[in-house]
Amino acid sequence: MLFFRYPAIFQFLIFILTLCLLILGWGGTLLYFSQISIEDLLNGRPIPTLWQNIYLVGLYGGLIAVLSLFRRLRKEKWSDWGLSRIVWRQLPLALGAGLLLFLGFCMRASAQGLLSFPFLLAKDGPLFLIFLLPALALVGAEEVLFRGLLLNLFLDFKPLPALAFQALCFSAVHGASWQHFEVAFNLFLLGFFLGQTRLLTSHLGWAWGLHAGWVWGLLVLASQGGLKTQSGTWEPLQDLFFTFLLLVLCFAAYLKAPALWLRPSKALNSD
């Protein structure tokens, strides 16, 4: 079956259907063995951490399997999705840049009294490193899915529609987007900018590193109670300054190579 000859939207719908079956099947299996009912979930009963971790490990393992299957069906290489040896040279610098961006953002919020920002001490070093692997794994899966598969899938159209579509999907899968418009918009801008870095560099290293650096800092700060404020929990994605920053970054990336966003999309995947 020449799967790659079908329209991009058809391939996307097949991918979503496969992913939904994976989520429902794996989730239902764990609910059966954990003896947690649907009613318990709807009533807000907390799920034990062990079962949450088992679910996430299985989910991301299944996601990798589905991505690998679709890569084979589309007759593509991992490098077509931005994964190559160059990624490992880009990743450390991008990771540091993402972390510094997050720390600078936190220092600004702390100066404005939006949160209590606990500066990391020497004793926090082990804790700091513990969260590195989860951040890299979680963000790596997202980047391969959104800036890898989906972006490459919709490059059958021009780059700007492809960037917008994968950014919209990226925003939609985050639960907070359904409750706060500003979160949905900022996640859309973030996904759009990360997609731009993917196309500008032809690899996922910078998108992966910038995203993982931010998530890494967020996990460490949350573990120390730094996100708690007198008025609730500090949410950087609801900050208008973050919106302004992302708009500036998107515009700067556009100015980096204006002709790139209008050229035939097939030329964008050349390494």
MIRO-8280 format. One line per 2 residues: number of its first residue (from 1); for each residue x, y, z of C-alpha. Coordinates in Angstrom, 3 decimals, always signed. Each point is the difference from the previous one (the first is absolute). Example, Ala and Ser with C-alpha at 12.3 -4.5 7.8 and 13.67 -1.06 7.14 Angstrom:
# residues 2
1) +12.300 -4.500 +7.800; +1.370 +3.440 -0.660
END
This chain:
# residues 271
1) +0.000 +0.000 +0.000; +1.480 +3.356 -1.064
3) -1.083 +1.792 +3.166; +2.040 +3.118 -0.733
5) -1.998 +0.619 -3.190; -3.198 +0.714 +1.942
7) -0.801 +3.674 +0.781; +1.663 +1.421 +3.113
9) -3.326 +0.540 +1.772; -0.897 -3.687 -0.483
11) +3.350 -1.102 +1.414; -0.509 +2.361 +2.941
13) -3.462 -1.409 +0.783; +1.342 -3.562 -0.120
15) +2.791 +1.019 +2.367; -2.454 +1.616 +2.455
17) -2.278 -3.057 -0.104; +2.940 -2.317 +0.695
19) +1.154 +2.227 +2.857; -3.500 +0.113 +1.531
21) -0.249 -3.791 -0.126; +3.390 -0.222 +1.709
23) -0.991 +2.431 +2.765; -3.391 -1.610 +0.619
25) +1.340 -3.548 -0.152; +2.952 +0.609 +2.288
27) -2.026 +2.160 +2.382; -2.799 -2.564 +0.180
29) +2.471 -2.806 +0.700; +1.550 +1.910 +2.899
31) -3.402 +0.949 +1.407; -0.903 -3.688 +0.010
33) +3.118 -1.104 +1.868; +0.084 +2.993 +2.363
35) -3.679 -0.491 +0.871; -0.739 +3.697 -0.560
37) -3.374 +0.629 -1.626; -1.020 +2.699 -2.451
39) -2.316 +1.381 +2.685; +2.981 +0.427 +2.324
41) +1.811 +2.028 -2.648; -3.043 +2.176 -0.685
43) -0.416 +0.600 +3.733; +3.578 +1.215 +0.267
45) +1.513 -2.955 +1.831; +3.811 +0.369 -0.199
47) +1.850 -2.680 -1.945; +2.957 -1.569 +1.864
49) +3.351 +1.273 -1.235; +1.132 -3.520 -0.900
51) -2.872 -0.488 -2.428; +0.506 +3.487 -1.450
53) +3.641 -0.807 -0.722; -0.871 -3.397 -1.508
55) -2.589 +1.679 -2.221; +2.437 +2.678 -1.184
57) +2.779 -2.505 -0.709; -2.375 -2.184 -2.014
59) -1.540 +2.990 -1.757; +3.310 +1.439 -1.152
61) +1.279 -3.447 -0.897; -3.103 -0.530 -2.121
63) +0.380 +3.461 -1.511; +3.544 -0.834 -1.093
65) -1.279 -3.245 -1.547; -2.784 +1.828 -1.874
67) +2.420 +2.663 -1.221; +2.404 -2.692 -1.201
69) -2.832 -1.749 -1.849; -1.100 +3.192 -1.735
71) +3.579 +0.828 -0.895; +0.289 -3.357 -1.754
73) -3.379 +0.377 -1.725; +1.023 +3.421 -1.298
75) +3.378 -1.393 -1.097; +1.844 +2.680 +1.943
77) +3.158 +0.001 +2.060; +0.369 +1.414 +3.499
79) +2.118 +2.740 -1.551; -3.052 +1.087 -2.020
81) -1.603 +0.835 +3.332; +3.023 +1.953 +1.179
83) +1.722 -2.784 +1.967; +3.625 -0.503 -0.963
85) +3.424 +0.074 +1.617; +0.042 +3.784 -0.314
87) -2.789 +0.136 +2.601; +2.404 -1.121 +2.730
89) +2.326 +2.900 -0.831; -2.855 +2.505 +0.095
91) -1.718 -1.346 +3.105; +2.403 +1.040 +2.834
93) +0.194 +3.647 -1.064; -3.737 +0.188 -0.644
95) -0.736 -1.663 +3.356; +2.106 +2.583 +1.806
97) -1.647 +2.837 -1.922; -3.480 -1.280 +0.873
99) +0.897 -0.341 +3.677; +1.544 +3.488 +0.151
101) -3.094 +1.419 -1.694; -2.206 -1.632 +2.628
103) +2.184 +1.186 +2.905; +0.046 +3.544 -1.366
105) -3.772 -0.085 -0.354; -0.338 -1.232 +3.601
107) +2.303 +2.729 +1.321; -2.147 +2.616 -1.722
109) -3.174 -1.517 +1.463; +1.639 -0.172 +3.436
111) +1.019 +3.668 -0.178; -3.638 +0.868 -0.694
113) -1.161 -2.077 +2.949; -1.798 -2.537 -2.188
115) +1.778 -2.956 +1.588; +2.551 -0.928 +2.623
117) +2.995 -1.112 -2.025; +2.345 -2.307 +1.995
119) +3.482 +0.301 -1.459; +1.690 -3.359 -0.384
121) +2.648 -0.798 +2.563; +2.788 -2.570 -0.130
123) -2.142 -2.472 +1.918; -2.612 +0.216 -2.749
125) +2.413 -1.310 -2.636; -1.125 -3.659 +0.169
127) -3.656 +1.078 -0.112; +0.785 +2.204 -2.993
129) +1.502 -2.926 -1.912; -2.772 -2.445 +0.945
131) -2.519 +1.957 -2.082; +2.235 +0.250 -3.069
133) -0.811 -3.448 -1.407; -3.812 +0.312 +0.376
135) +0.115 +3.438 -1.634; +2.054 -1.270 -2.938
137) -2.173 -3.116 -0.440; -3.348 +1.788 +0.272
139) +0.963 +2.882 -2.254; +1.833 -2.291 -2.426
141) -3.185 -1.987 -0.601; -1.977 +3.212 -0.554
143) +2.565 +1.437 -2.399; +0.204 -3.166 -2.096
145) -3.800 -0.051 -0.190; -0.749 +3.668 -0.685
147) +3.160 +1.474 -1.551; +0.946 -3.334 -1.560
149) -2.938 -2.030 -1.319; -2.796 +2.593 -0.173
151) +2.124 +2.822 -1.372; +1.539 -2.274 -2.605
153) -3.411 -1.470 -0.860; -1.556 +3.381 -0.781
155) +2.987 +1.379 -1.860; -1.899 -1.255 -3.044
157) -1.481 +3.480 +0.370; +2.081 +3.150 +0.418
159) +2.009 +0.409 +3.223; -2.222 +2.597 +1.694
161) -3.180 -2.175 -0.047; +2.054 -3.001 +1.145
163) +1.479 +2.008 +2.876; -3.422 +1.292 +1.022
165) -1.611 -3.446 -0.087; +2.615 -1.775 +2.122
167) -0.022 +2.945 +2.444; -3.794 -0.230 +0.269
169) +0.220 -3.742 +0.752; +2.773 +0.652 +2.529
171) -2.175 +2.541 +1.811; -3.154 -2.129 -0.126
173) +1.485 -3.062 +1.729; +0.873 +1.996 +3.129
175) -2.947 -0.098 +2.372; +0.451 +3.551 +1.304
177) -0.630 +1.309 -3.513; -3.654 -0.937 +0.298
179) -0.448 +2.170 +3.095; +2.055 +3.128 -0.727
181) +0.244 +1.724 -3.372; +3.295 +1.683 +0.848
183) +1.560 -3.413 +0.752; -1.287 -1.402 -3.298
185) +1.337 +3.002 -1.921; +3.417 -0.102 +1.678
187) +0.322 -3.734 -0.632; -0.905 +0.620 -3.635
189) +2.716 +2.656 -0.257; +2.487 -2.286 +1.745
191) -0.779 -2.857 -2.389; +0.252 +2.364 -2.968
193) +3.408 +1.314 +1.111; +1.375 -3.477 +0.695
195) -1.181 -1.034 -3.458; +1.837 +2.983 -1.459
197) +3.239 -1.053 +1.711; -0.485 -3.500 -1.411
199) -0.282 +1.343 -3.546; +2.766 +2.586 +0.388
201) +2.518 -2.569 +1.254; -1.382 -3.070 -1.870
203) +0.329 -1.960 +3.256; -1.844 -0.432 +3.308
205) +2.931 +0.832 +2.274; -0.831 +3.626 +0.692
207) -3.755 -0.537 +0.298; +0.568 -2.957 +2.334
209) +2.603 +1.776 +2.112; -1.838 +3.307 +0.423
211) -3.222 -1.785 +0.910; +1.700 -2.492 +2.350
213) +1.994 +2.740 +1.746; -3.209 +1.828 +0.847
215) -1.761 -3.162 +1.203; +3.092 -1.026 +1.973
217) +0.012 +3.280 +1.913; -3.752 -0.191 +0.528
219) +0.220 -3.515 +1.487; +2.774 +1.007 +2.404
221) -1.801 +3.166 +1.079; -3.281 -1.865 +0.516
223) +1.745 -2.670 +2.110; +1.249 +2.731 +2.361
225) -3.395 +1.624 +0.350; +1.129 +3.032 -1.966
227) -3.188 +0.177 -2.066; -2.196 +0.576 +3.049
229) -1.076 +3.589 +0.613; -2.374 +1.709 +2.401
231) -2.636 +0.130 -2.718; +0.451 -3.596 -1.170
233) +2.434 -1.504 -2.496; +2.181 +2.084 -2.308
235) -0.637 -0.909 -3.629; +2.584 +1.491 -2.396
237) -2.170 -0.863 -3.002; -2.573 +2.531 +1.225
239) +2.554 +2.818 +0.148; -0.425 +2.691 -2.671
241) +3.760 +0.565 +0.001; +0.406 -3.611 -1.157
243) -2.419 +0.741 -2.853; +2.051 +3.053 -0.981
245) +3.250 -1.989 +0.184; -1.360 -2.774 -2.226
247) -1.330 +2.488 -2.555; +3.434 +1.632 -0.163
249) +1.707 -3.390 -0.415; -2.415 -1.093 -2.747
251) +0.489 +3.281 -1.863; +3.779 -0.194 +0.391
253) -0.013 -3.558 -1.363; -2.095 +1.185 -2.943
255) +2.454 +2.819 -0.744; +2.882 -2.470 +0.185
257) -1.015 -1.429 -3.387; -3.217 +1.574 -1.383
259) +0.161 -1.911 -3.287; +0.218 -3.329 +1.843
261) -3.639 +0.109 +1.118; -1.324 +0.375 -3.558
263) +2.290 -2.323 -1.926; -1.041 -3.513 -1.166
265) -0.196 -2.124 +3.124; +1.881 -3.002 -1.360
267) +3.218 +2.039 +0.013; -0.239 +0.488 +3.757
269) +0.902 -3.557 +0.901; +3.371 -0.041 -1.691
271) +2.805 -0.485 +2.503
END
